[in-house]
Amino acid sequence: MGAWRTGCTLTLHLDFLQRLKMMIDVASGLEYLHHNYSNSVVQCDLKPNQVLLNDDMVAHISNFNIAKLLMGSEFLK
């Protein structure tokens, strides 16, 4: 996998399996927040720049400014 830095941006060339793993990481994170967290969290505005990668290329969701907590059938803002 090739990578280079341009200013503060790291450019990566990812193959299909690496991209698929990142999609699964994000989907797993969303599933956890929706179904397994003590209060359900709904991420209302997920964008690519809110997905962070650690050193092992594991994707993590960030920036929950527009997220909502779901308790029962009501949204809490």
Secondary structure by P-SEA (a helix, b strand, c coil): cbbbbcccbbbbbccaaaaaaaaaaaaaaaaaaaccccbbbbbccccccccccccccbbbbcccccbbbbccccccc
